[in-house]
Amino acid sequence: MKYNFDEIIERRNTLSKKWNPNFYKDTFNGKTDLLPLWVADMDFKVAPPILESLSEIINHGVLGYTAPDEKCYDAIINWNKRRKNADIKKEWIVFTSGVVPAINFIIQTFTKEQDSVLIQTPVYHPFRLSTENNNRKVIENPLVNNNGHYEINFEDFEQKIIKHNVKLFILCNPHNPVGRVWSKDEIEKMAKICLKHNVLIISDEIHSDLIFKENKFHSFLTLDHKYMENAIVCTAPSKTFNLAGLQTSIIIIPNKVIREKYQHTLANVRLENPNTFGIEAIKAGYNKSEQWLEELMGYLDNNRKFIKEYLDKNIPLAKYKLPEGTYLAWIDLNEVLPKDEKIEDFFENKAKVAIDYGYWFGEQGKGFIRLNFACPQQILKEALDRIKNAL
């Protein structure tokens, strides 16, 4: 391998939300001595071409107002065509500081207070928080857990839309935290139902570059034009290349009327252009860092399989199915921990590991954990050892 993903990079004494105890102690009841595998960023050094491009900006020495150039748009267009077989146009691209802020702006733009928003639980908790914080109603279409393989209940999906007059549906593809990469048939079924009932779709595809080889990702941008016109696709280089700190996301909106309404909302709060570093990182990532990504996926593949082998050997009652995408392990511990054992007490006081608790993602996540395996395998093994020893 050209890149060393085994390298341990000290992050505790930095501004890392994931690793700095001053930042995570409030989340974990004041504990500051935990091994963190929670926040969805990676513990790997960024691809060299990206670091070089950012160094050039620093060496130039001027950090004034910036705007994306044609090379930036071309990088996005070419990446989507090459990696996802999606044909997108420059005018469809709208930059926003992050996918979660974009979801909030979309909710504010296309729904009214007390309108219903559909989510598929267990799911990334900012979907719920963004809906509730904007005084909208959360409607759940719970995923069906078939021995760790999650599926969509399409009958419930459509019934909930009709019963609650749903205005907006937030899709997660690949799904965080369960790791499903939805098939084209599944996506088309959801798209058809939503179009039939005039429900706008947000397709959060931020993990779409992190797909393991036996699976195929289908972007909403590859569907029939009538479905694309009813969707807003949210993506970013942040998960792909570990650039969350640059706060640059790419919102793709084929429908001109929808796009202009969204842009009007951004204009009202003067959010116009991505930051200087974000622009250059997009170009260097999408144009020069594909080999780094390929090697990363090989390393992540080994890590997801290492978890499976470790649990099967040491904690056989834990239920874990290899994720189809993302670098997040969704592990069922309901048969592992005693019924009177509080999951927070176990992980914070006994195992000393910081993970995402499953109930954060909805009622269906109780007794589960989401574990971030985008780290050197040595750290991953230490976390699993701590869990085993605590048990």
N, C-alpha and C positions, 0 to 999 in steps of 0.2 A: 504493500500500500504506500502511496505517495504521502498521505497525510496521517498524522499520529493522533488518533482519537483516544488513545490510552493515556495521554498526557493529563496529569492532575494540575489544574489551574486554580490557584487560591482565589476565592471570591469573597471570603468572609469580611475582609477589611476594605471592601469596595461599596459602591452604592447599590449593590445587588439586592433587590427586594426578596429574592429567593434565599440568599445565603446570609445576609447581614442580620444578626439577631435583633438589632434595634427595630428592624422593619417587620419581622415576622412574629415577634413576641405577642403582639396583640391578637393575632389570629390563633395562636396556640396557647392561650391562657397564661401568658407571661413567661413561657418556657423559652430559654435562649441557648439550650445545649442540644438541639436536635439536628439530625442529619437530614437536610432538606431534599426531598424528591417530590415537591408539590408544584409550584408555579411552572407553567408550560413554556420554559425556555431551556436551551441546551447548555451544558457545561463544556462545550467544545469551542476552541478558538475559531473565529470567523475565517472564511476562505481567504487565502492570501491576495487574490486579485481585488477583493473588496477592501481589505486593509490598505492595500497600496493606493487605491483610488481615494480613500479618505485621507491618507497621508499627504497626497498631492494637494488636497484642499488646504490642509493645515500649513503646508510649506508655502503655498501661495500667500497666505496670511490675511486675506480679506474675506469676511463672512457677512456680506451684505444681502439685500433682498435677492431672491433667486426665483426662477421659473423653469419648468421642465422643457428641455429642447426636443427636437425631432428624434434624436438618438434614444432618448428616454422612452418615448412612445413606441418607437420601432422595436426596442428591446422587449417591451411588454407584449406587443402584437406578435412578434416572432416566437417568443417563449410559449405563448398560448397555442400557437399553431403547431409548433414543433413537439411540445410535450403533451398537449391535450386535444390536438386536432380541432381547435376552436378558431373560427375566423371572426376576428373582432375588428372594429374600426376605431380610428383615433378619437373621433368625437364621442364615442361611448364611454371613454375613460374619464373618471372624476376622482381626484385625489382627496383623501381625508386622513386625519391624524391617526386613525385606528379603525378596526372593524367594529368594535363595541360603540365608540362614538357615532359611527355611521349608522348602526342599528338604531340608536337613540334618535338621530336626526330623521331617519326614515319613519319611525313610529310617530314622531311629532308632525311630520309632513303629510302622511297619508292616512292617519287615523285621528279620531276625536277622543276626548276623555270618555271613559266607560265603554269604548269599543272593545271588541274581543280580538285577542291575538293568540294564535295556535302555536304550541310547541310540542315536541315529542320527547317526553321524559323517559328515563333520566337523561338530562341534557345540560350542557354548559350553563352554569347558573346565571351569568349576566343576561341571558335571554329572558329569564323570569324577572330579574331585577330591573332591566331596562323597561320592561312592560309595566311593572308595578310602580316604578318611580315616576312614570309618566301618566299615572292614574288610568291605566287601561286594564282590562280584565284578562287574566291568564287562563286559557283553555288548554287542557292537556289531552294529547292523543298518546297514551302510554305505549311504548314499544313492547312487543311480546318477546319474552326471554325463553328461547327454546334451547335449554342446556348450554347457555352462554352465547348462542347465536341469536342475535336480535332481529326481529322482523316487524313490519308495519301492519297494523290492523286497519285495513283500508275501509272496512265498513264503519268502524268507529270514527275514522278520519273524516269521512263525508258526513256522518250523522252529527258530529260535533260542529262542523262548519254550518250545517243547516240550522241546528237547534240554537246556536249561540250567535248566529249572524256574523260569523268571523270575517274580519276585514283584511287581516294580514297573517301570513304563515311564515315562520322562521324555520328553515331547513338547515340542518348541519350535515355537511357532506365533504370529507369523511366525518362520521359522527363522533363527537366528543361528549362523553367518555367511552362509549362502548366499542369504538373502533371499526364499525361497519363502513364499507365503501358501497354505497347503494348502486344496484344494477340499473341499467338504462330502463328496463321495464318498470322498476319501482319508481324511478324519477318521473317517467312519462305518465304513470298512473296518478301520481300526486299532482303533476302539472295539469293533467286533463280535468281532474276534479276541481282544482282551484280556478281554472279558467271558466269552467261551467258555472261556478258560483261567485264569480267576480272577486276572487281573493288574490291580493297581490302577494308575491312570493319574494322573500329574502333567501338567497342561497349562500350560506356562509361556507366558502370553499378555501378557507385559510390554510388547512392542512393538505390541500389537494396535490402538493408535490411530494408528499410523504406516503407513498403507496408501495406496499410490498409486492414483489414481482408476480406472484400468483393471482393478483387481483388487477382489475382495470377500472380506472376512474372515468366517470362520465360527467362532464361539466354540464350545467344547465345551458351553457353557451353552445352546446352541440345538438340541442334539441330543435324541433321544428320552429320556424320563425314565430309562429303564433304563440308558442309557449315562452320563447325568449322575450317577446314583447311584454309579457306579464311578469317579468322577474327582474330583480336587482341582484347581481352577483358580487359578493364581497370576497376579496382575496388580498394577499400581501406577500412580500418577500420575507417577512419577519419570522415565520415558523420555518420556512425553507432554509434560510441562511443564518438564523439566529440573530435577527436584527430588530427585535422588539423595542429596544431602547431608542431607535431612530424614529419611531412613531410615524410611519408612512404606510398607508394602505391604498389599495387600488379598487375602486368601486366601478363596476362595469354595468352600464344601463343602456340597453339597445333602444328602448322606447323613448323617443324625443320628448314627448309631453311629460312623462314621468321624470326623465333626466332633468328637464328645465325646472320642474317643481323642486326637485332635490337641490339643484344648484342655487335656487332662490333661497332656500333655507340656509345653505352654507354662506351665501352672500350676506345674509342678515347678521351673521356673527363673524363676518370677515375672515372666513376660512377659505383661502384661495389656492395657495401653492404648497407643495411639499417642501420640507426643509432641504438645505443644501446637501447634507450628507445622505438623506434619503434618495435624492435624485441620482447621485453618483453610485450609491449602493445598488440601486435597481439595475443600472447599466452594467456594472461590474459583475453582479450576481447572475443576471440572466444571460449575459454575453460571454462571460469568461469563467464561470464557476461550476459548470455542469459536471466536470469530472469529480470535483469535491463532493457534490451532492450524490453522485453514484457511489462513491466510497462510503459516504455517511450512511446511505441506505443499507449497505452491506453490514456496517457495524451495528446499526439499529436492529437489523434482522437477527444478528447473533445475540444481541441483548434480549430481544423478546423471546427467543428460544431458550436462552439461559434461564430466564425466569420460570418458564414452563418446566424445564428439567429440574430446577432447584425445588420448586413447589412439589412436583410429583414425588421427589425423593424425600424431602424433609417435612413438608406440610401437606400431606396428600388430601386432607379434607378441604383444602382451599380449591375453589373452582376458578379456573382461568383459561380462557380461549384466546389463542393468538390473535391480536388485532390485525385487521386487513389493511389498515392505514393508521397514521399518527404515530407518536412515540409514547403513547399512554397505555398503561396496563390497567384493565378493569378487573379487579379481583374480588370474588365473593368469599367473605370470611364468616358467613352466617353459621356454618357448621364447625367453625374453628374456635371462636371466642365463646366463653360461657355466656348464657343468656343474661346474667346479672353483671357482666363485665361491660363497663362503658368504654366505647371504642376510643374516645379521647383520652381516658385514663390509661388505657393500654399503650397507645402510641406515644403519648407525651411523657408519661411517668415511668413506663417500663421498657418499651422498645427504644425510646428516644429517637424516633423517626418522624419527620414532618411530611405528611402526605395529604392529599385531598380526601376528605371523608365523603363517602358515597351519598349520604343524605343531603349534602350541599346541592346535588344534582336533581333532587326530587325524592318523593316518598319511595319510589321503586329502588333507590340506591341505598337504602338502609342496610347496614351490615357489609357493604362493599367499600373498597378503597380505590382511588385512582392514583397510580404510581407512575411517575415520570422516569422513563428509562433512557433518556437522552443524556447520558453521562458515561464517564469511563467505567468499564465493567468492574473495576476494583471497588468503586463507590457503590455500585449496584449490589455487589456481593456483600459488602459491609452492611448495607441496609437490610438485606434479606437475612443475614446472620443475626442482626439485632432482633428482628421479628421472631426468628426461630428460637433464639435463646430466651427471649421474654416469654414465649409460650411454654 
